[in-house]
């Protein structure tokens, strides 16, 4: 039974009728462009074929009631008296309702059932998927127009101000605006996006994106993250610009030796990563899987040596992936210090790739990885409405 069938069946059981409405929103993986978002730079994520799914029906009052099959809990709240009670997953729904109402949207209540298959805590943005599925639900029952960038911004506002997580715009933007078969080049300053196709192999086969979860989780890395941000801001101030996105590679090379070695390495990563991300988008447009893979490999080296955000397990995983004949390239993805790597792989050799990487990683770390083969999917959408 598919996730959507599972959710529809649970709705039928709870309410005694088939759901009149079903919406979904995907998780994401970032192919390249790491720690560039808060430097006003470029990122290249894709929505994945794992999602949060919501079956629902409108109510005649201002109550929202949602049963989560994953948490086996029901959240109930009133749109006219929203309160943050630190109640876990429910706060994401409340936060989206709050952000929409704060920005002039008139909302109607609804009730439903939800479940998801985006792995939690793996850095694949299950939270953004939940926010955008919620925004889609409100849009459907309340009857306002769907504007993907605006819904992404309001979902980010919900996460920043209601939930209290200081994330950039990338996760919400790709969950809102993803396109099947494509990744999305996002300019984090202007929010202009450009969809770019996943490149085929030389023999015309499809490529697959494989997410390699090390099963290590970053501990208390807020301080490390904030430290990286401060180092990037110090470098931008040295160059007299708003953000490192405004420093060309030539300007950097001319003045690099005037920076202290640590700040120099941090700035080098961001400036070269922006270039790699733009070149990766061009490689994809030119159907050049080999070049995309090479840029992913170079990105990992930069994160390991210059930005220093990998860990031993990530380095072992990436090396294991890169050593396979089916692999075009692999890199750490996400915030760092644990979590996942991502690899671009020949579509017809995926099974052998997965088996070999799993075995190699287990031998070297004694950990069992989780591996997900993904195809790029559409952003938040309506599955069915009667």
C-alpha positions as CSV (number, residue, x, y, z in Angstrom):
1,X,0.0,0.0,0.0
2,X,1.4,3.4,-1.0
3,X,1.7,6.2,1.6
4,X,-1.2,8.1,-0.1
5,X,-3.4,4.9,0.0
6,X,-2.5,4.4,3.7
7,X,-3.5,7.9,4.6
8,X,-6.7,7.7,2.6
9,X,-7.7,4.4,4.3
10,X,-7.0,5.9,7.8
11,X,-9.2,8.9,6.9
12,X,-12.0,6.6,5.8
13,X,-11.7,4.6,9.0
14,X,-11.7,7.8,11.2
15,X,-14.4,9.8,9.5
16,X,-16.5,7.1,7.8
17,X,-16.1,8.6,4.4
18,X,-13.4,8.9,1.6
19,X,-11.3,12.0,1.9
20,X,-12.6,14.8,-0.3
21,X,-9.2,16.3,-0.4
22,X,-5.6,15.1,-0.3
23,X,-2.4,17.2,-0.5
24,X,1.3,16.4,-0.3
25,X,4.7,18.1,0.0
26,X,8.2,16.6,-0.5
27,X,11.4,16.4,1.5
28,X,14.6,17.5,-0.3
29,X,18.3,16.8,-0.8
30,X,20.8,19.5,-1.8
31,X,23.0,18.4,-4.7
32,X,25.5,21.2,-4.2
33,X,25.8,24.6,-2.6
34,X,26.4,24.1,1.1
35,X,26.6,27.0,3.6
36,X,26.1,29.4,0.7
37,X,22.5,30.3,1.6
38,X,23.2,32.6,4.5
39,X,26.0,34.2,2.3
40,X,23.3,35.3,-0.2
41,X,24.7,32.7,-2.6
42,X,23.4,29.8,-4.8
43,X,22.0,26.4,-3.9
44,X,21.0,23.5,-6.1
45,X,18.5,21.2,-4.2
46,X,15.9,18.8,-5.6
47,X,12.6,17.6,-4.1
48,X,12.7,13.9,-3.4
49,X,10.0,11.2,-3.9
50,X,9.4,11.0,-0.1
51,X,6.7,13.2,1.3
52,X,4.2,14.2,3.9
53,X,0.7,13.4,2.9
54,X,-2.5,14.9,4.3
55,X,-6.1,13.7,3.7
56,X,-8.6,16.3,4.9
57,X,-12.0,17.9,4.7
58,X,-13.1,21.5,5.5
59,X,-14.9,22.4,8.7
60,X,-17.5,25.1,9.3
61,X,-15.7,26.6,12.2
62,X,-12.1,27.8,12.9
63,X,-10.9,24.6,14.4
64,X,-8.0,22.5,13.0
65,X,-7.8,18.9,14.1
66,X,-5.1,16.6,12.6
67,X,-4.3,13.0,13.5
68,X,-0.6,12.0,12.9
69,X,-0.3,8.3,12.1
70,X,3.5,8.6,12.6
71,X,3.2,10.0,16.1
72,X,-0.2,8.4,17.0
73,X,-1.3,11.8,18.3
74,X,-4.0,14.2,17.5
75,X,-3.4,18.0,17.5
76,X,-6.4,20.3,17.9
77,X,-6.2,24.1,17.8
78,X,-8.4,27.2,17.1
79,X,-7.3,29.6,14.4
80,X,-8.7,32.6,16.4
81,X,-6.6,31.8,19.5
82,X,-3.3,30.3,18.4
83,X,-0.8,29.5,21.3
84,X,2.6,28.1,21.2
85,X,2.6,25.2,23.7
86,X,5.9,23.6,22.6
87,X,3.9,20.5,21.5
88,X,6.4,19.1,19.0
89,X,5.1,18.5,15.4
90,X,1.8,20.4,16.0
91,X,3.7,23.7,16.3
92,X,4.7,23.5,12.6
93,X,1.0,23.5,11.7
94,X,0.2,26.3,14.1
95,X,3.2,28.3,12.9
96,X,2.0,28.1,9.3
97,X,-1.5,29.2,10.3
98,X,0.0,32.0,12.3
99,X,2.2,33.2,9.5
100,X,-0.6,33.1,6.9
101,X,-3.0,35.0,9.2
102,X,-0.3,37.6,10.1
103,X,0.0,38.2,6.4
104,X,-3.6,38.8,5.7
105,X,-4.9,35.4,4.7
106,X,-8.4,34.5,5.9
107,X,-8.3,30.9,7.0
108,X,-10.9,28.2,7.4
109,X,-10.8,25.2,9.7
110,X,-10.3,21.6,8.6
111,X,-9.8,18.1,10.0
112,X,-7.7,15.2,8.7
113,X,-5.1,12.5,8.9
114,X,-1.4,12.7,8.0
115,X,1.6,10.6,7.6
116,X,5.1,10.9,6.0
117,X,8.0,8.8,4.7
118,X,10.6,11.5,4.8
119,X,13.2,10.1,7.3
120,X,13.3,12.3,10.4
121,X,16.5,13.8,11.6
122,X,18.4,12.8,8.5
123,X,18.7,16.3,7.2
124,X,16.1,15.7,4.4
125,X,13.7,18.4,5.6
126,X,10.7,16.6,6.9
127,X,9.9,19.9,8.7
128,X,9.7,21.9,5.5
129,X,7.5,19.1,3.9
130,X,5.1,19.4,6.9
131,X,5.0,23.2,6.6
132,X,4.2,23.2,2.9
133,X,1.7,20.3,3.1
134,X,-0.1,22.4,5.8
135,X,0.1,25.6,3.6
136,X,-1.4,23.6,0.7
137,X,-4.2,22.3,3.0
138,X,-5.1,25.8,4.1
139,X,-5.0,27.1,0.5
140,X,-7.4,24.4,-0.6
141,X,-10.0,24.8,2.1
142,X,-9.7,28.6,2.3
143,X,-9.7,29.3,-1.4
144,X,-6.7,31.7,-1.9
145,X,-4.3,31.5,-4.8
146,X,-1.2,29.3,-4.6
147,X,2.0,31.3,-4.9
148,X,5.0,28.9,-4.3
149,X,7.7,31.5,-3.4
150,X,5.3,33.4,-1.1
151,X,4.2,30.1,0.6
152,X,7.9,29.2,1.0
153,X,8.6,32.5,2.6
154,X,5.7,32.3,5.1
155,X,6.6,28.7,5.9
156,X,10.2,29.9,6.7
157,X,8.7,32.7,8.8
158,X,6.8,30.0,10.7
159,X,9.9,28.0,11.4
160,X,12.0,31.0,12.3
161,X,9.6,32.9,14.5
162,X,7.1,30.3,15.7
163,X,9.1,27.1,16.0
164,X,12.4,29.0,16.7
165,X,14.7,27.4,14.2
166,X,16.8,29.9,12.3
167,X,16.8,28.2,8.9
168,X,17.4,29.7,5.5
169,X,14.9,29.7,2.6
170,X,16.2,26.7,0.7
171,X,14.2,23.9,2.3
172,X,10.8,25.6,2.0
173,X,11.5,26.9,-1.5
174,X,12.3,23.5,-3.0
175,X,9.4,21.8,-1.1
176,X,7.1,24.5,-2.5
177,X,8.5,24.8,-6.1
178,X,10.2,21.5,-6.9
179,X,9.7,20.0,-10.4
180,X,9.7,16.3,-11.3
181,X,12.9,15.2,-13.2
182,X,14.7,18.5,-12.2
183,X,16.7,20.2,-9.5
184,X,16.2,23.9,-8.8
185,X,19.0,26.5,-8.9
186,X,18.0,29.0,-6.3
187,X,19.5,32.5,-5.9
188,X,19.2,32.9,-2.1
189,X,19.3,36.7,-2.5
190,X,16.6,37.3,-5.1
191,X,14.7,34.0,-4.8
192,X,14.8,33.7,-8.5
193,X,14.8,30.0,-9.5
194,X,15.8,28.1,-12.6
195,X,14.9,24.4,-13.0
196,X,17.6,22.2,-14.4
197,X,17.2,18.6,-15.5
198,X,19.0,15.6,-13.9
199,X,21.7,14.8,-16.5
200,X,21.6,11.4,-18.4
201,X,24.6,9.1,-18.7
202,X,26.7,9.0,-21.8
203,X,24.8,6.0,-23.0
204,X,21.5,7.8,-22.5
205,X,20.5,6.0,-19.3
206,X,18.9,7.9,-16.4
207,X,21.0,8.9,-13.5
208,X,19.8,8.4,-9.9
209,X,20.4,10.4,-6.8
210,X,21.3,8.2,-3.9
211,X,21.1,9.5,-0.3
212,X,23.6,7.9,2.0
213,X,22.7,8.3,5.7
214,X,25.7,7.7,7.9
215,X,23.3,7.3,10.9
216,X,25.6,9.6,12.8
217,X,23.8,12.7,14.0
218,X,25.2,16.1,14.7
219,X,25.3,16.9,18.4
220,X,25.2,20.4,19.7
221,X,26.5,22.1,16.6
222,X,24.6,25.4,16.9
223,X,27.8,27.0,18.2
224,X,29.8,25.6,15.3
225,X,27.2,26.8,12.8
226,X,27.0,30.3,14.4
227,X,30.8,30.4,14.5
228,X,30.9,29.6,10.7
229,X,28.4,32.4,10.0
230,X,30.5,34.9,12.1
231,X,33.6,33.9,10.2
232,X,31.9,34.4,6.9
233,X,30.5,37.8,8.0
234,X,34.0,38.9,9.1
235,X,35.4,37.9,5.7
236,X,32.6,39.9,4.0
237,X,33.4,42.9,6.2
238,X,37.1,42.6,5.2
239,X,36.1,42.8,1.5
240,X,33.7,45.6,2.2
241,X,30.6,43.8,0.8
242,X,27.2,42.8,2.1
243,X,27.9,39.1,1.7
244,X,30.6,36.7,0.4
245,X,28.4,36.2,-2.7
246,X,29.7,39.6,-3.9
247,X,33.4,38.6,-3.9
248,X,34.8,37.2,-7.1
249,X,37.4,34.5,-7.1
250,X,39.9,37.0,-8.6
251,X,39.3,39.5,-5.8
252,X,39.6,36.8,-3.2
253,X,42.9,35.5,-4.6
254,X,44.4,39.0,-4.8
255,X,43.6,39.7,-1.1
256,X,43.5,36.3,0.5
257,X,46.9,36.5,2.1
258,X,45.8,39.5,4.1
259,X,43.2,37.4,5.9
260,X,44.0,35.2,8.9
261,X,44.4,31.5,7.7
262,X,41.1,30.3,9.3
263,X,38.9,33.1,7.9
264,X,40.7,32.7,4.6
265,X,39.7,29.0,4.4
266,X,36.1,29.7,5.4
267,X,35.8,32.4,2.7
268,X,37.5,30.2,0.1
269,X,34.9,27.5,0.6
270,X,31.9,29.8,0.2
271,X,33.3,31.7,-2.8
272,X,34.4,28.6,-4.7
273,X,31.2,26.7,-3.7
274,X,29.1,29.4,-5.3
275,X,31.1,29.0,-8.5
276,X,30.8,25.2,-8.4
277,X,27.0,25.5,-7.9
278,X,26.6,27.7,-11.0
279,X,28.8,25.4,-13.0
280,X,26.9,22.4,-11.8
281,X,23.6,23.9,-13.1
282,X,25.3,24.5,-16.5
283,X,26.6,20.9,-16.5
284,X,23.1,19.7,-15.9
285,X,21.8,21.8,-18.8
286,X,24.5,20.4,-21.0
287,X,23.6,16.8,-20.0
288,X,27.1,16.4,-18.5
289,X,26.8,13.9,-15.6
290,X,30.6,13.5,-15.4
291,X,31.2,17.3,-14.8
292,X,28.4,17.4,-12.3
293,X,30.0,14.5,-10.4
294,X,33.4,16.1,-10.5
295,X,32.0,19.3,-9.0
296,X,30.3,17.3,-6.3
297,X,33.6,15.7,-5.4
298,X,35.4,19.0,-5.3
299,X,32.6,20.4,-3.0
300,X,33.2,17.6,-0.5
301,X,37.0,18.3,-0.4
302,X,36.2,22.0,0.2
303,X,33.8,21.2,3.1
304,X,36.2,18.8,4.6
305,X,39.4,20.9,4.4
306,X,38.3,24.5,4.2
307,X,35.0,24.7,6.0
308,X,35.7,21.8,8.2
309,X,32.2,20.5,8.7
310,X,32.5,16.8,7.8
311,X,33.1,14.0,10.3
312,X,35.0,10.7,9.9
313,X,31.9,8.7,9.0
314,X,30.9,11.2,6.3
315,X,34.4,11.0,4.8
316,X,34.3,7.2,4.9
317,X,30.9,7.2,3.2
318,X,31.9,9.6,0.5
319,X,35.1,7.7,-0.3
320,X,33.2,4.4,-0.4
321,X,30.7,6.0,-2.9
322,X,33.4,7.6,-5.1
323,X,35.3,4.3,-5.4
324,X,32.3,2.6,-7.2
325,X,32.4,2.4,-11.0
326,X,28.7,3.5,-11.1
327,X,29.3,6.7,-9.2
328,X,29.9,10.1,-11.0
329,X,30.5,12.0,-7.8
330,X,29.5,12.2,-4.1
331,X,29.6,14.7,-1.3
332,X,28.4,15.5,2.2
333,X,25.0,17.2,2.1
334,X,23.3,19.4,4.7
335,X,24.6,21.2,7.7
336,X,27.5,18.8,8.4
337,X,29.1,17.1,11.4
338,X,27.0,14.0,10.7
339,X,23.9,13.1,8.7
340,X,23.9,12.3,5.0
341,X,26.0,12.2,1.9
342,X,24.6,12.4,-1.6
343,X,25.8,10.6,-4.8
344,X,25.0,10.8,-8.5
345,X,24.9,7.2,-9.8
346,X,24.3,5.4,-13.1
347,X,20.6,4.5,-13.0
348,X,21.1,0.9,-14.2
349,X,23.9,0.2,-11.7
350,X,22.2,1.4,-8.6
351,X,21.6,-1.9,-6.9
352,X,25.3,-3.0,-7.1
353,X,26.3,0.5,-6.0
354,X,24.1,0.4,-2.9
355,X,25.3,-3.1,-1.9
356,X,29.0,-2.3,-2.3
357,X,28.8,1.1,-0.4
358,X,26.8,-0.4,2.4
359,X,29.3,-3.3,2.9
360,X,32.3,-1.0,2.7
361,X,30.9,1.6,5.1
362,X,29.9,-1.2,7.6
363,X,33.3,-2.8,7.5
364,X,35.1,0.6,8.2
365,X,32.7,2.0,10.8
366,X,30.7,-0.9,12.3
367,X,27.6,1.2,11.6
368,X,24.7,0.2,9.4
369,X,23.9,3.0,7.0
370,X,20.4,3.8,5.6
371,X,20.4,4.3,1.8
372,X,17.6,5.9,-0.2
373,X,17.5,5.9,-4.0
374,X,15.6,9.0,-5.1
375,X,14.1,10.7,-8.2
376,X,13.3,14.4,-8.3
377,X,9.7,15.1,-7.6
378,X,7.1,17.9,-7.8
379,X,6.8,20.5,-5.1
380,X,3.7,20.8,-2.8
381,X,0.6,19.8,-4.7
382,X,-3.0,18.6,-4.6
383,X,-3.3,14.9,-5.1
384,X,-7.1,14.8,-5.3
385,X,-10.0,17.1,-4.6
386,X,-13.7,16.4,-5.1
